[in-house]
Amino acid sequence: MFKNKKIVVVGGGSGIGYAVVQKALYAGAQVVIASRTHEKLDAAAKQLGGRVQTEMVDAADDRSVTDFYHRVGQFDHLAITIKPQLPSGRFIENDVVAVMAAFDAKFWGQYRLAKQGVQYIRENGSITFTSGIAARRSYHGYSAISAMNAATEALAKAIAIELAPIRVNTVCPGFVDTEPPIPGRAQHVMALSPTLPLNRLGAVSEIADAYLYLFGNSYSTGSVIVVDGGVTC
């Protein structure tokens, strides 16, 4: 499906991003994995048998992003799956500096990558952001996360109008299990969110399917695909 297509996945060294990389490779794409961590890039490339191009980038740094795109050159689809350390304290207790740092990575990082990446995206290409269900239903301790996820979705919708025909969409994951699973995580989530219709956490491969759909569907733009197991029903 993606033969002769070049897909860039920022944050592709682990988690959801790595699952997107796996599926894109299987679909025939040429894939570039980007991360700010050498160790993640090296481990991912080894696991994938060296079939990917790896690049360092710090999405919080303008010069790093500029140099990254110069090295990558033209491509077809950009997926941004970066997940920084997110503040999880109550609003009144959160350190403002920590919240701003998380915003700079999660929101402004996606902003920078999209803004500078547009000139390298080929005709009929796309950008896919990553938000999260806290944009739609928040929980105790999630005020900062809710704000940055909601801002990400609003940005994607706004620039989908401005950047057309380049398509801009967002994937909004629910509670996703880690690989390997963290003991007690599922129980913590179920205590946090008693409404969990499928009674389990999502798998990264299930979330990754949404990115592949958005890469391939040439009529989807300004969309938010929620993959949350029904948590926000």
C-alpha positions, 0 to 999 in steps of 0.5 A: 500500500505504501510502496515508494512512500517515505514515512517519518515517525518522530518518537518512533523508537518505542511505544506507539511510534515503534508500532507505527514503524513496524506496520509502515515497513510491513506495508512497504514504506521507506521509514525514518525513525527520529528520536532524541535518544541514541539508545532508543534509535539503536535498539529499534534499528537492531530489532527491525534488522536495520531496515530503517533510517535513524535520525536524532532530533530534539523537537524542543530545539528549532536548530535541531529540527531544521538540521533534521529535515535537511538530512531527511529531505522530501517525504510523504507522511509525518507522524509525531508520537513524542511522549515527554515526562508529563506532570500528573499532580493536582493543578494547585500543586503542579510546578509551573516550570515542569508544566511549561517544559512538558508543553514545550515538548508535547505541544510546541514540539509538534508545532515546530515539527509540523511548521518546519516539515511542511516544505518537505512534504510531497504532494498528497502527503500528510501530518498526523499529531498525537493527543490523548483522551484527557483532551475529552475527559480529564481526571484528577491530576490531569489538568496539564495533560488535558490542556496540551492534548486539547491544544494539539487537537485544536492546532491540527484542525486549524492548520488542516485548513491553512495547509491543504491539500496537505492533510493534517489529522490527530490520533487520540489514544486512550489508556495503552499498555506498555511493552513489557506491561508495567505491573499494576498499571491496568488496576491503576487505570481501572481505579482512575476510570471506572468506565472501561467498556472493553475492560482492558488497556489498549495495545500499541498495535491497535493504536498504530492502525489509526496512523496507517489509516490516516496516511492512506485515506486521501479524504481525511483531514482535520479529523481526530480518530479516538482509539480508547476502548470506549472510555469517552463514551 
